[in-house]
Amino acid sequence: MSHSIDFATNNAQYASTFTQGHLPLPPSKKIIVVTCMDARVEPAGQLGIGLGEAHVIRNAGGLAKDALRSIVISQRLLGTREIAVFHHTGCGMLTFTSPEIKQLVKDAQPGNTDVAAAVDAIDFGPFSELETSVKSDVEFLKGNPLLLEGTKISGWTYDVTSGKIQQIV
Amino acid sequence: MSHSIDFATNNAQYASTFTQGHLPLPPSKKIIVVTCMDARVEPAGQLGIGLGEAHVIRNAGGLAKDALRSIVISQRLLGTREIAVFHHTGCGMLTFTSPEIKQLVKDAQPGNTDVAAAVDAIDFGPFSELETSVKSDVEFLKGNPLLLEGTKISGWTYDVTSGKIQQIV
């Protein structure tokens, strides 16, 4: 099967000069970055994260709630003590409502009640204002008893047109 | 608040030479990469993903099930037609069982029934064998009616000691 990105060729070049096979499992900086899956987001370069330094969780929007399973694993098994949440300008999450996306899926398979039930069970979590969504996610994490006590939590925006971040919380 | 990684300084340097502010929202290669949050995983470099080319979803393990919300948004709103799932050697998901991590969280707040209920509600999804977990995730996606019909799905492993990938499915 051919792929739209030639992973095998690209990776062979990467592996030919790879020298960091000794890095341990726990992130050396004890930090988690939560950010969006967006194609214009590239955390390592944009935030200066070195290999082995941070856990990076990415999902549609960079939603803290959707990252909770991963955060608990990161903290309880690997001792991370800090979480930085990044949402970005031009995010797809600003462009739809939950009823709209659910209807899109249902319309593709009309009359399929299994599909309707499965899509209705998903909390898509779109947001309408960027800084509000960042603050809301930070609040969600600050009040969450599943996190390690004393976890440092910050909230940021990333501007896809300028490449610049800004700390909000 | 100081951070264990100096995002502000690192990003100022990145933004000072940033020239890709024109990139559109949809990923140009119409592909989704699902991979682990692990600090030793760095998809852009390891797989040769250019800025703007692919959605990248990352969670503990690179679990397809946990990525489903994001995949539906990616496909229905932004037209991605291919999904590549990567799991990696030395993954934290190979090191624990669900009862173990739930007990860790409960033991930190003994007697707190809210915490116990919240952590019991999480499907942590550890796995015991790498290639099996890749195949299982590919099967999960292939049978999922929420995906666009005809989506190309592949499964891979990444070796953190050699930097090399291998296609499994």
Interface residues (C-beta under 8 A of the other chain):
Chain A: M1 H3 S4 I5 D6 F7 A8 T9 N10 N11 A12 Q13 Y14 A15 F18 Q20 G21 H22 L23 L25 P26 P27 S28 K29 K30 I31 I32 M37 D38 A39 R40 V41 E42 A44 G45 Q46 L47 G48 I49 L51 G52 E53 A54 H55 V56 I57 R58 N59 A60 D66 A67 L68 R69 S70 V72 I73 S74 R76 L77 L78 E82 A84 G90 G92 M93 T95 F96 I101 L104 V105 A108 Q109 N112 D114 V115 A118 V119 I122 D123 F124 G125 P145 L146 L148 E149 K152 S154 W156 V160 T161 S162 G163 K164 I165 Q167
Chain B: M1 H3 S4 I5 D6 F7 A8 T9 N10 N11 A12 Q13 Y14 A15 F18 Q20 G21 H22 L23 L25 P26 P27 S28 K29 K30 I31 I32 M37 D38 A39 R40 V41 E42 A44 G45 Q46 L47 G48 I49 L51 G52 E53 A54 H55 V56 I57 R58 N59 A60 D66 A67 L68 R69 S70 V72 I73 S74 R76 L77 L78 E82 A84 G90 G92 M93 T95 F96 I101 L104 V105 A108 Q109 N112 D114 V115 A118 V119 I122 D123 F124 G125 P145 L146 L148 E149 K152 S154 W156 V160 T161 S162 G163 K164 I165 Q167
